[in-house]
Amino acid sequence: MQDLKALRQLAGWKQVRTAARSDLNRAKLSMVECGEISLNPEAESAVRIVLLAAIRKRDAQIQGVLTSV
């Protein structure tokens, strides 16, 4: 799922961090990102929730920096 990879990259996270926060094996996450396997809906949702929260946090940090400039 390329969109999970794109979300992970937007979050600024490595696969190791994403896998750990999502309770997945890093190798499995890699295979998912390459399209070799699919996650069950619950696991995919867990990864998305973690990554979207990280992206929101990063966005807030960026906005804070931009407003102080």
C-alpha positions in Angstrom: 0.0 0.0 0.0 1.9 3.0 -1.3 -0.4 5.3 0.6 0.9 4.0 3.9 4.4 4.6 2.8 3.4 8.2 1.8 1.8 8.7 5.2 4.8 7.4 6.9 7.1 9.7 5.0 4.8 12.7 5.7 5.1 11.8 9.4 8.9 11.8 9.1 9.1 8.3 10.5 11.2 5.3 9.7 9.7 1.9 9.2 11.1 0.8 12.6 9.2 3.5 14.5 6.0 3.1 12.5 6.1 -0.7 13.1 6.8 -0.3 16.8 4.0 2.2 17.3 1.6 0.1 15.3 2.5 -3.2 16.9 3.7 -4.6 13.6 6.9 -6.4 12.5 9.1 -4.0 10.5 9.6 -6.6 7.8 5.9 -7.0 7.4 5.4 -3.3 7.1 8.1 -3.2 4.4 6.2 -6.0 2.5 3.0 -4.0 2.8 4.6 -0.9 1.5 6.0 -2.8 -1.4 2.6 -4.3 -2.2 3.8 -7.8 -1.5 1.1 -8.5 1.2 -1.9 -6.8 2.6 -2.8 -6.0 6.1 -6.2 -7.0 7.6 -8.5 -4.1 8.0 -7.9 -3.7 11.7 -4.1 -3.7 11.4 -4.3 -1.2 8.5 -6.5 1.1 10.5 -4.1 0.9 13.5 -1.2 2.0 11.2 -3.3 4.8 9.7 -4.4 6.1 13.1 -0.8 6.2 14.4 0.5 7.9 11.3 -2.3 10.5 11.0 -1.8 11.4 14.7 2.0 11.9 14.0 1.2 14.0 10.9 -1.2 16.2 12.8 1.4 16.7 15.6 4.1 17.5 13.0 1.7 20.0 11.3 1.0 21.7 14.6 4.8 22.0 15.2 5.3 23.5 11.7 2.4 25.9 12.1 3.9 27.0 15.5 7.2 27.8 13.9 5.7 29.6 11.0 3.5 31.8 13.2 6.5 32.8 15.3 8.5 33.9 12.3 
